[in-house]
Amino acid sequence: MNKHFLARRLKVGLKNGLLMSAVLATLLFTPPFSLTSYATYYADKPVDNHSATKVAEHADVHGEPISILNSDEHGDEHGEEGHIEMSAEMMKTVGITTVTASSGEIKQRLTLYGTSTTEPSSVSHVRARFAGIITKLSVNVGDKVKKGQLIAEIESNNSLTRYSIHAAISGVITQRNANPGELANEQVLLTIEDHQKLWLELQVFATQQPKVAIGQAVRITRELQFTDSVISQLLPTSKNSPFIIARVPLDNSQGTWSAGSLLSGSVVINKKSVPLIIDNRAIQVMAGKTVIFVKNDHGFAMREVSLGLSDGQFSQILSGLDLGEVYGVKNSYLLKADLEKSSAEHHH
């Protein structure tokens, strides 16, 4: 290469040195453009449907995560912060349900504990009518049987003829105490139990007894499972026992409960009518404030509320919600989570 040519290039390079340094500094210290910064910039600017669609398509193509809920920081007509856009279709997809605010009762409850048992008339102990050799035993523990079903055959010691034994009730075989070839005398061969109706026997101690009466409503609970019933009987126990038994019928036609389970019973011992109540599942806490999410034409608006009496299931509303307004209940925590996510993104 020509020496004069190199000299000329060197002069041009020195002349433009400052410009190149500025360019390099700009490239090194300017954050790279991303969808996040693009979306954040336009989040505070009104956009039409076409523009919003473009942003979503751009994010989808580049693999950027898009929230299922769209939040905005401008708040609702009450001046509260936090508005979440959501269609009826999206509500159905994520499982958010709503309830209309109404008056109701706050119930004072007493929690008792006890065990589920079978109905005495729903237990059958199967014995041989005449002593003899068991020639057939066709059921095992856990088998379901129908009333009138053949379950065993015995060969009588006296007549040497065989006779059949049929199930006296429908139910489940819970015990089997014999096998074919063995002698059947007066022992119980099989036990059948019908578990479609159970009883919950709650222990009521001396200090609790003045508050408990026949006919009181009871919510029976085991973990996330519950059902409602009433106290049907109050039974004394032995003289040395520190408690009496409150018997509560437990419908088990769906087979969701089992005999011998330890359960709790929440007994309603007092009620108070209040002008406005809310389902406790709707209540969330954000930034130290008690809030709910009120339905509007475009989605939900966060609203701070003041609570009064509560019974664990419902709470009295003192302020922040009006009679007839619709609010989110089931899965309302998703609204809170999305609002917190949007707030964090704005701060960053």
C-alpha positions as CSV (number, residue, x, y, z in Angstrom):
1,M,0.0,0.0,0.0
2,N,1.2,3.6,-0.9
3,K,3.0,5.5,2.0
4,H,1.3,8.8,1.0
5,F,-2.1,7.1,1.2
6,L,-1.4,5.8,4.7
7,A,-0.3,9.2,5.9
8,R,-3.5,10.8,4.6
9,R,-5.7,8.1,6.3
10,L,-3.8,8.7,9.6
11,K,-4.5,12.4,9.5
12,V,-8.2,11.7,8.8
13,G,-8.3,9.2,11.7
14,L,-6.7,11.7,14.1
15,K,-9.0,14.4,13.0
16,N,-12.1,12.2,13.7
17,G,-10.7,10.7,16.9
18,L,-13.0,12.7,19.2
19,L,-16.1,11.8,17.1
20,M,-15.2,8.1,17.3
21,S,-14.7,8.2,21.0
22,A,-18.1,9.8,21.5
23,V,-19.7,7.1,19.3
24,L,-18.0,4.3,21.2
25,A,-19.1,5.8,24.6
26,T,-22.6,6.0,23.3
27,L,-22.6,2.4,22.3
28,L,-21.0,1.2,25.5
29,F,-23.2,3.1,28.0
30,T,-26.6,3.3,26.3
31,P,-28.9,0.4,27.5
32,P,-30.0,-1.9,24.7
33,F,-33.5,-1.3,23.3
34,S,-36.0,-4.0,24.5
35,L,-39.7,-4.7,24.4
36,T,-39.9,-4.0,28.1
37,S,-38.7,-0.4,27.7
38,Y,-40.9,0.0,24.6
39,A,-44.0,-1.3,26.5
40,T,-43.2,0.7,29.5
41,Y,-42.9,3.9,27.4
42,Y,-46.2,3.4,25.8
43,A,-48.0,2.1,29.0
44,D,-48.6,5.7,30.0
45,K,-49.8,6.9,26.6
46,P,-53.2,6.3,25.0
47,V,-53.1,3.8,22.2
48,D,-55.7,2.5,19.8
49,N,-56.6,-1.1,19.3
50,H,-54.4,-1.4,16.3
51,S,-51.3,-0.2,18.2
52,A,-52.0,-2.4,21.2
53,T,-52.3,-5.4,18.8
54,K,-48.9,-4.5,17.3
55,V,-47.2,-4.5,20.7
56,A,-48.8,-7.9,21.6
57,E,-47.7,-9.4,18.3
58,H,-44.2,-8.1,18.7
59,A,-43.9,-9.5,22.2
60,D,-45.3,-12.9,21.1
61,V,-42.8,-13.2,18.2
62,H,-39.9,-12.4,20.4
63,G,-40.9,-14.6,23.2
64,E,-41.5,-11.9,25.8
65,P,-43.9,-12.8,28.6
66,I,-47.3,-11.0,28.4
67,S,-49.5,-10.8,31.5
68,I,-53.0,-12.3,31.3
69,L,-54.3,-9.2,33.0
70,N,-53.7,-5.6,31.8
71,S,-53.2,-3.1,34.6
72,D,-53.2,0.7,34.6
73,E,-52.1,3.1,37.4
74,H,-54.8,5.7,37.0
75,G,-57.4,4.3,39.4
76,D,-61.2,4.4,39.2
77,E,-63.8,7.1,39.8
78,H,-63.4,6.9,43.6
79,G,-59.7,8.0,43.2
80,E,-58.4,4.7,44.4
81,E,-55.2,3.4,42.7
82,G,-55.3,0.2,40.7
83,H,-57.4,-0.7,37.7
84,I,-57.3,-4.0,35.9
85,E,-58.8,-4.5,32.5
86,M,-60.5,-7.9,32.1
87,S,-63.2,-9.4,29.9
88,A,-65.9,-11.8,30.9
89,E,-64.1,-14.5,28.8
90,M,-60.8,-14.0,30.7
91,M,-62.6,-14.1,34.0
92,K,-64.0,-17.5,33.1
93,T,-60.6,-18.7,31.9
94,V,-58.8,-17.8,35.2
95,G,-61.7,-18.8,37.4
96,I,-62.6,-15.4,39.0
97,T,-66.1,-15.2,40.2
98,T,-68.2,-12.3,41.5
99,V,-70.9,-11.7,44.2
100,T,-73.3,-8.8,44.6
101,A,-72.9,-7.0,47.9
102,S,-75.9,-7.5,50.2
103,S,-77.0,-7.5,53.8
104,G,-76.6,-10.6,55.9
105,E,-75.7,-12.2,59.2
106,I,-72.5,-12.4,61.2
107,K,-72.5,-15.6,63.1
108,Q,-70.8,-16.3,66.4
109,R,-69.4,-19.8,66.3
110,L,-68.1,-22.4,68.8
111,T,-65.7,-25.0,67.4
112,L,-66.1,-28.5,68.8
113,Y,-64.2,-31.7,67.8
114,G,-65.3,-35.3,67.5
115,T,-65.3,-38.5,65.4
116,S,-67.5,-39.7,62.6
117,T,-69.3,-43.1,63.3
118,T,-71.7,-45.4,61.5
119,E,-75.4,-45.4,62.1
120,P,-76.1,-48.4,64.4
121,S,-79.0,-49.6,62.3
122,S,-76.7,-49.6,59.2
123,V,-74.4,-52.3,60.5
124,S,-75.0,-56.0,59.9
125,H,-73.1,-58.9,61.6
126,V,-73.5,-62.0,59.5
127,R,-73.7,-65.4,61.3
128,A,-74.6,-68.9,60.3
129,R,-78.2,-69.9,61.1
130,F,-77.2,-73.5,61.8
131,A,-73.8,-74.8,62.7
132,G,-71.9,-76.4,59.9
133,I,-69.0,-76.3,57.4
134,I,-68.5,-73.1,55.3
135,T,-68.6,-74.3,51.7
136,K,-68.6,-70.9,50.0
137,L,-67.7,-67.3,51.1
138,S,-67.9,-65.1,48.0
139,V,-67.0,-61.6,49.3
140,N,-63.9,-60.0,50.8
141,V,-63.1,-56.9,52.8
142,G,-63.8,-53.8,50.8
143,D,-66.4,-55.4,48.5
144,K,-69.7,-53.6,48.0
145,V,-72.8,-55.8,48.3
146,K,-76.5,-55.3,47.6
147,K,-79.3,-56.3,49.9
148,G,-80.4,-59.8,49.1
149,Q,-77.0,-60.7,47.4
150,L,-75.7,-64.3,48.0
151,I,-72.6,-64.0,50.2
152,A,-72.1,-67.4,51.7
153,E,-73.2,-71.1,51.8
154,I,-73.1,-73.5,54.8
155,E,-73.5,-77.3,55.0
156,S,-75.5,-78.0,58.1
157,N,-74.0,-80.5,60.6
158,N,-77.5,-81.9,61.3
159,S,-79.1,-82.4,57.9
160,L,-75.9,-82.3,55.8
161,T,-77.8,-80.1,53.4
162,R,-76.5,-76.7,52.1
163,Y,-78.3,-73.4,52.8
164,S,-77.5,-69.9,51.6
165,I,-76.8,-66.7,53.4
166,H,-77.8,-63.4,51.8
167,A,-76.8,-59.8,52.7
168,A,-79.4,-58.2,55.0
169,I,-78.4,-54.7,53.9
170,S,-76.5,-52.9,51.2
171,G,-73.1,-51.7,52.1
172,V,-69.4,-52.5,52.3
173,I,-67.7,-55.6,53.8
174,T,-65.6,-54.2,56.6
175,Q,-64.7,-57.5,58.4
176,R,-64.2,-61.1,57.3
177,N,-63.6,-63.6,60.1
178,A,-63.9,-67.0,58.4
179,N,-62.9,-69.0,55.2
180,P,-64.3,-71.9,53.3
181,G,-63.7,-75.3,55.0
182,E,-63.9,-73.8,58.5
183,L,-66.7,-74.5,61.0
184,A,-69.4,-71.9,61.4
185,N,-70.9,-71.8,64.9
186,E,-72.1,-68.6,66.5
187,Q,-69.2,-66.4,65.5
188,V,-69.6,-63.4,63.2
189,L,-68.5,-64.5,59.7
190,L,-68.8,-61.1,58.0
191,T,-69.6,-57.5,58.9
192,I,-71.5,-55.2,56.4
193,E,-71.7,-51.4,57.0
194,D,-73.7,-48.9,55.1
195,H,-71.8,-45.6,55.1
196,Q,-74.3,-43.5,53.2
197,K,-75.4,-41.9,56.5
198,L,-72.9,-41.3,59.2
199,W,-73.0,-39.5,62.6
200,L,-70.5,-36.9,63.9
201,E,-70.2,-37.2,67.7
202,L,-68.8,-33.9,69.0
203,Q,-67.4,-33.6,72.5
204,V,-69.1,-30.8,74.5
205,F,-67.2,-29.9,77.7
206,A,-68.9,-28.5,80.9
207,T,-68.0,-24.8,80.2
208,Q,-69.4,-25.2,76.6
209,Q,-72.7,-27.0,77.5
210,P,-74.8,-23.8,78.3
211,K,-74.1,-22.5,74.7
212,V,-75.0,-25.7,72.9
213,A,-78.6,-26.9,72.1
214,I,-80.5,-29.3,69.8
215,G,-81.3,-27.7,66.5
216,Q,-78.2,-25.4,66.2
217,A,-76.6,-25.2,62.8
218,V,-73.2,-26.9,62.4
219,R,-70.6,-26.6,59.7
220,I,-68.6,-29.9,59.6
221,T,-65.0,-29.5,58.3
222,R,-62.1,-31.6,57.3
223,E,-59.2,-29.6,55.7
224,L,-60.8,-28.0,52.6
225,Q,-63.9,-30.2,52.7
226,F,-67.1,-29.0,54.5
227,T,-70.8,-29.6,54.8
228,D,-73.7,-28.2,56.8
229,S,-76.0,-30.0,59.3
230,V,-77.7,-29.5,62.7
231,I,-77.3,-30.9,66.2
232,S,-79.9,-33.7,66.4
233,Q,-79.2,-35.2,69.8
234,L,-77.4,-34.4,73.1
235,L,-76.3,-37.6,74.9
236,P,-74.8,-38.0,78.4
237,T,-71.7,-40.1,78.8
238,S,-70.4,-42.0,81.8
239,K,-70.5,-40.2,85.2
240,N,-66.8,-39.7,85.2
241,S,-66.6,-38.2,81.7
242,P,-65.9,-34.5,81.5
243,F,-68.1,-34.0,78.4
244,I,-71.4,-34.9,76.8
245,I,-71.9,-35.9,73.1
246,A,-73.6,-33.7,70.5
247,R,-74.7,-36.0,67.7
248,V,-74.9,-34.5,64.2
249,P,-76.1,-36.4,61.1
250,L,-73.6,-36.5,58.3
251,D,-74.9,-37.1,54.8
252,N,-72.4,-39.3,53.0
253,S,-74.5,-40.3,49.9
254,Q,-71.6,-39.1,47.7
255,G,-69.0,-41.1,49.6
256,T,-66.8,-38.1,50.4
257,W,-66.6,-38.9,54.2
258,S,-65.4,-41.9,56.0
259,A,-66.2,-43.5,59.4
260,G,-63.6,-43.0,62.2
261,S,-62.4,-39.6,60.9
262,L,-61.5,-36.8,63.3
263,L,-63.6,-33.8,62.3
264,S,-64.4,-30.3,63.6
265,G,-67.9,-28.9,64.0
266,S,-68.4,-25.1,64.0
267,V,-71.6,-24.5,65.9
268,V,-73.6,-21.3,65.4
269,I,-74.4,-20.1,68.9
270,N,-75.4,-16.5,68.1
271,K,-76.4,-14.3,65.0
272,K,-76.3,-10.6,64.3
273,S,-77.9,-9.0,61.3
274,V,-75.8,-6.3,59.6
275,P,-76.6,-4.0,56.6
276,L,-73.7,-5.0,54.5
277,I,-71.4,-8.1,54.5
278,I,-68.7,-9.4,52.2
279,D,-67.3,-12.9,51.5
280,N,-63.9,-13.1,53.2
281,R,-62.4,-14.7,50.2
282,A,-62.6,-11.3,48.5
283,I,-60.4,-9.6,51.1
284,Q,-56.8,-8.9,50.1
285,V,-54.0,-6.8,51.8
286,M,-51.9,-4.5,49.7
287,A,-49.3,-2.0,51.1
288,G,-50.8,-2.5,54.5
289,K,-54.4,-1.7,53.3
290,T,-57.4,-3.9,53.4
291,V,-58.8,-4.0,49.8
292,I,-61.2,-5.7,47.5
293,F,-61.7,-5.6,43.8
294,V,-65.0,-4.1,42.6
295,K,-66.3,-5.0,39.1
296,N,-66.9,-2.2,36.6
297,D,-67.5,-2.1,32.8
298,H,-64.0,-2.8,31.8
299,G,-62.7,-5.1,34.6
300,F,-62.0,-4.5,38.2
301,A,-61.0,-1.5,40.4
302,M,-59.1,-1.9,43.7
303,R,-61.0,-0.4,46.6
304,E,-59.9,0.1,50.2
305,V,-62.6,-1.0,52.7
306,S,-63.1,-0.8,56.4
307,L,-64.3,-4.0,58.2
308,G,-66.4,-4.6,61.3
309,L,-67.5,-7.9,62.8
310,S,-66.3,-11.1,61.2
311,D,-67.1,-14.8,61.7
312,G,-64.3,-16.3,59.6
313,Q,-66.6,-16.7,56.6
314,F,-68.1,-13.3,56.2
315,S,-67.2,-9.8,57.4
316,Q,-69.2,-6.6,58.0
317,I,-68.4,-3.7,55.7
318,L,-68.3,-0.3,57.5
319,S,-67.1,1.7,54.5
320,G,-65.7,1.4,51.0
321,L,-68.5,-0.6,49.3
322,D,-72.1,0.1,48.5
323,L,-75.1,-2.2,48.6
324,G,-75.6,-3.8,45.2
325,E,-72.0,-3.4,43.9
326,V,-70.4,-6.4,42.4
327,Y,-67.0,-7.6,43.7
328,G,-64.5,-10.4,42.9
329,V,-64.5,-13.4,45.3
330,K,-63.0,-16.7,44.1
331,N,-59.4,-16.4,42.9
332,S,-59.4,-12.6,43.5
333,Y,-55.8,-13.0,44.7
334,L,-54.9,-13.2,41.0
335,L,-56.0,-9.6,40.6
336,K,-53.8,-8.6,43.5
337,A,-50.8,-10.5,42.1
338,D,-51.1,-8.9,38.7
339,L,-51.5,-5.4,40.1
340,E,-48.4,-5.9,42.3
341,K,-46.5,-7.2,39.2
342,S,-47.5,-4.1,37.2
343,S,-46.5,-1.8,40.0
344,A,-43.0,-3.5,40.3
345,E,-42.5,-3.1,36.5
346,H,-43.4,0.6,36.6
347,H,-40.9,1.2,39.4
348,H,-38.1,-0.5,37.5
